[in-house]
Amino acid sequence: MTRRPPVALRPLLPADVPVCAQIFRDAVETLTGDDYDPAQQEAWASSADDLDAFGARLTKALAIVATDEGEVVGFATLAGNETLDMLYVAPDMAGRGVATTLVDALEKLAGARGTKVLTVEASDTALPFFMDRGYAPQQRNTVHRAGQWLANTTMTKAIEPPAGGGGKPS
Ligand SMILES: CC(C)(COP(=O)(O)OP(=O)(O)OC[C@H]1O[C@@H](n2cnc3c(N)ncnc32)[C@H](O)[C@@H]1OP(=O)(O)O)[C@@H](O)C(=O)NCCC(=O)NCCS
């Protein structure tokens, strides 16, 4: 039997927006139930309903997708070089290192662009993932989405400059 290859990464293409919207909705509905109640999950998931607005949020950031045998199975975005804005993984691929692969790549890209500190507003579901990666909690927030209040945590991590230099001169 052949070993399953690890997921591959590539930049997001405009044609990926609908599948990313579906992954967003599925991830929120399936993976966050221990941390958010159904009304909060639905309010959060509904941010992908307006595909134009959702696509604009993706394409104005640096967005990458993870693929498994050519199928998009997760995506992540870096906004303004210093904010890890979105990170969503298809539920049937959860716990298999897809988010790790995506965030490894965005941290490297941010470092290469001279970013010293990366910030993420981590959902309660993603908080242990970011803690494991060395992100430090800074403050708790409550954000309003579609009539619901959802908690998250601002977390930061110092980013190593790329080996051999690089990044913007200071
Ligand atoms: C959070 C999320 C992106 C993680 O994706 P993933 O591909 O399953 O993560 P990985 O497989 O790379 O996990 C890496 C490590 O984090 C741990 N981890 C991931 N999610 C976790 C959770 N909810 N609770 C505890 N640990 C978790 C894994 O156990 C794994 O540790 P290991 O390597 O020691 O086994 C995914 O659960 C998701 O899409 N959640 C819903 C949307 C969301 O909250 N997005 C974040 C917005 S900031």
The ligand as a Tripos MOL2 file, in Angstrom:
@<TRIPOS>MOLECULE
LIG
   48    50     1     0     0
SMALL
NO_CHARGES

@<TRIPOS>ATOM
      1 C1         -8.2980   25.0220   14.9010 C.3       1 LIG1
      2 C2         -8.1470   24.2490   13.6060 C.3       1 LIG1
      3 C3         -7.7700   25.2020   12.4710 C.3       1 LIG1
      4 C4         -7.0530   23.1740   13.8050 C.3       1 LIG1
      5 O1         -6.8660   22.4940   12.5660 O.3       1 LIG1
      6 P1         -6.1750   21.0500   12.4840 P.3       1 LIG1
      7 O2         -5.7270   20.8450   11.0740 O.co2     1 LIG1
      8 O3         -7.0760   20.0310   13.0690 O.co2     1 LIG1
      9 O4         -4.9100   21.2260   13.4300 O.3       1 LIG1
     10 P2         -3.6210   20.3000   13.4250 P.3       1 LIG1
     11 O5         -3.9960   18.8970   13.0360 O.co2     1 LIG1
     12 O6         -2.5340   20.9490   12.6470 O.co2     1 LIG1
     13 O7         -3.3100   20.3350   14.9870 O.3       1 LIG1
     14 C5         -2.0270   20.5390   15.4770 C.3       1 LIG1
     15 C6         -2.0230   20.3230   16.9550 C.3       1 LIG1
     16 O8         -2.9760   21.1380   17.6310 O.3       1 LIG1
     17 C7         -3.8570   20.3260   18.3990 C.3       1 LIG1
     18 N1         -5.2040   20.8250   18.2720 N.ar      1 LIG1
     19 C8         -5.8380   21.2170   17.1660 C.ar      1 LIG1
     20 N2         -7.1130   21.5930   17.4580 N.ar      1 LIG1
     21 C9         -7.2420   21.3990   18.8090 C.ar      1 LIG1
     22 C10        -8.3040   21.5600   19.7250 C.ar      1 LIG1
     23 N3         -9.5150   21.9990   19.3530 N.pl3     1 LIG1
     24 N4         -8.0830   21.2770   21.0350 N.ar      1 LIG1
     25 C11        -6.8840   20.7970   21.4350 C.ar      1 LIG1
     26 N5         -5.8400   20.6280   20.6100 N.ar      1 LIG1
     27 C12        -6.0300   20.9210   19.3320 C.ar      1 LIG1
     28 C13        -3.7910   18.9550   17.7760 C.3       1 LIG1
     29 O9         -4.0170   17.9690   18.7560 O.3       1 LIG1
     30 C14        -2.3880   18.8870   17.2670 C.3       1 LIG1
     31 O10        -1.5030   18.4780   18.2750 O.3       1 LIG1
     32 P3         -0.5670   17.1920   18.0010 P.3       1 LIG1
     33 O11         0.2300   17.5340   16.7570 O.co2     1 LIG1
     34 O12         0.2150   17.1190   19.2640 O.co2     1 LIG1
     35 O13        -1.5350   16.0840   17.7750 O.co2     1 LIG1
     36 C15        -9.4820   23.5130   13.2190 C.3       1 LIG1
     37 O14        -9.9150   22.8010   14.3650 O.3       1 LIG1
     38 C16       -10.6020   24.4260   12.7760 C.2       1 LIG1
     39 O15       -10.7900   24.7040   11.5770 O.2       1 LIG1
     40 N6        -11.4220   24.8900   13.7600 N.am      1 LIG1
     41 C17       -12.6180   25.6670   13.4990 C.3       1 LIG1
     42 C18       -12.3210   27.0680   13.0410 C.3       1 LIG1
     43 C19       -11.4120   27.8390   13.9750 C.2       1 LIG1
     44 O16       -11.5770   27.8720   15.1890 O.2       1 LIG1
     45 N7        -10.4500   28.5080   13.3430 N.am      1 LIG1
     46 C20        -9.4820   29.3200   14.0240 C.3       1 LIG1
     47 C21        -9.8890   30.7610   13.9450 C.3       1 LIG1
     48 S1         -8.6560   31.7290   14.7870 S.3       1 LIG1
@<TRIPOS>BOND
     1     1     2 1
     2     2     3 1
     3     2     4 1
     4     2    36 1
     5     4     5 1
     6     5     6 1
     7     6     7 2
     8     6     8 1
     9     6     9 1
    10     9    10 1
    11    10    11 2
    12    10    12 1
    13    10    13 1
    14    13    14 1
    15    14    15 1
    16    15    16 1
    17    15    30 1
    18    16    17 1
    19    17    18 1
    20    17    28 1
    21    18    19 ar
    22    18    27 ar
    23    19    20 ar
    24    20    21 ar
    25    21    22 ar
    26    21    27 ar
    27    22    23 1
    28    22    24 ar
    29    24    25 ar
    30    25    26 ar
    31    26    27 ar
    32    28    29 1
    33    28    30 1
    34    30    31 1
    35    31    32 1
    36    32    33 2
    37    32    34 1
    38    32    35 1
    39    36    37 1
    40    36    38 1
    41    38    39 2
    42    38    40 1
    43    40    41 1
    44    41    42 1
    45    42    43 1
    46    43    44 2
    47    43    45 1
    48    45    46 1
    49    46    47 1
    50    47    48 1
@<TRIPOS>SUBSTRUCTURE
     1 LIG1         1 GROUP 0 **** ****
